[in-house]
Amino acid sequence: MITFEDFKKLEIRIGKILMAEKVKGSDKLIKLEVDLGKEKRQIIVGMAEFFEPNYFIGKSLPILVNLEPKEFQGVKSQGMVLAADVDGKPILLLPEKEVPAGSIVK
């Protein structure tokens, strides 16, 4: 269990995916360029076995933006795409209406 104060520390925003490509040398990683309104970030997702990179382009997705950056296969990731896990497969979470990039998720 975490406290409500811990939960408030998470900064989740809607990011629009501008570009997606497989990470060279990896069967599982995709590099995304994400528009977060006031800035763009690079985020690595481990979903290549489930989605082609082009599937992400143009989608608006919830992004955890205040996660410490991490490197995967030598490529820096500056956030995390949030998705549901159903039987070990990711299901992307999409807003029901058009949402501006950078919108705060509460």
C-alpha positions as a printed Julia matrix, in Angstrom:
106×3 Matrix{Float64}:
   0.0     0.0     0.0
   1.11    3.53   -0.7
  -0.27    6.67    0.85
  -2.26    9.28   -1.02
   0.74   11.58   -0.56
   2.91    9.0    -2.37
   0.37    8.79   -5.2
   0.37   12.59   -5.58
   4.1    12.4    -6.36
   3.35   10.62   -9.66
   3.15   13.03  -12.59
   1.11   11.45  -15.37
   0.45   13.4   -18.56
  -1.01   12.64  -21.96
   1.68   12.32  -24.6
   1.12   12.23  -28.36
   3.39    9.79  -30.18
   5.2    11.55  -33.04
   7.67    8.87  -34.11
   8.32    5.19  -33.38
  11.1     2.83  -34.45
  12.6    -0.43  -33.29
  15.73   -0.19  -31.16
  18.63   -1.67  -33.11
  19.85   -4.95  -31.67
  16.64   -5.65  -29.74
  13.61   -7.81  -30.54
  11.45   -6.25  -27.81
  12.22   -2.52  -27.65
  10.64    0.38  -29.52
  11.86    3.97  -29.26
   9.1     6.58  -29.19
   9.31   10.34  -29.65
   6.56   11.79  -27.46
   5.05   15.3   -27.52
   4.2    16.32  -23.94
   2.96   19.79  -24.83
   5.83   21.99  -23.67
   8.54   19.43  -24.43
   9.34   16.31  -26.41
  10.85   13.2   -24.86
  12.23    9.87  -25.92
  10.62    6.86  -24.27
  11.52    3.2   -24.7
   8.74    0.58  -24.53
   9.19   -3.19  -24.45
   6.24   -3.93  -26.74
   7.79   -4.84  -30.11
   6.61   -8.45  -29.85
   3.0    -7.18  -29.67
   2.93   -4.03  -31.85
   4.67   -2.73  -34.95
   6.26    0.69  -34.35
   3.84    2.46  -36.71
   0.92    1.35  -34.52
   1.92    3.96  -31.93
   2.21    6.97  -34.23
  -0.51    9.56  -33.65
  -1.86    7.91  -30.51
  -2.34    9.85  -27.27
  -1.22    7.79  -24.28
  -0.76    8.3   -20.52
   2.92    8.81  -19.7
   4.57    8.74  -16.29
   6.87   11.73  -16.76
   8.67   12.1   -13.43
  10.27    8.66  -13.49
  14.06    8.64  -13.23
  15.59    8.22  -16.74
  16.96    4.76  -17.56
  18.97    3.27  -20.43
  17.87    0.22  -22.4
  20.31   -1.23  -24.96
  22.27    2.04  -24.64
  19.2     4.18  -25.49
  17.88    6.61  -22.86
  14.23    6.47  -21.8
  12.72    9.57  -20.17
   9.39    8.26  -18.89
   7.04    5.3   -19.05
   3.96    4.55  -21.16
   1.17    3.23  -18.95
  -0.76    0.24  -20.28
  -2.97   -2.51  -18.9
  -1.59   -6.05  -18.7
  -4.05   -8.7   -19.88
  -2.67  -12.23  -19.82
   0.86  -10.87  -20.25
  -0.04   -8.66  -23.22
  -0.09   -4.85  -23.12
  -3.35   -3.04  -23.85
  -2.85    0.66  -24.58
  -4.99    3.1   -22.61
  -6.52    5.72  -24.92
  -8.55    8.81  -23.95
 -12.18    8.58  -25.08
 -11.95   12.1   -26.59
  -9.21   14.21  -28.15
  -6.92   15.45  -25.38
  -4.16   18.06  -25.81
  -0.61   16.78  -25.43
   0.67   17.54  -21.94
  -2.74   17.32  -20.24
  -2.46   16.18  -16.62
  -3.99   12.81  -15.67
  -5.48   12.81  -12.15
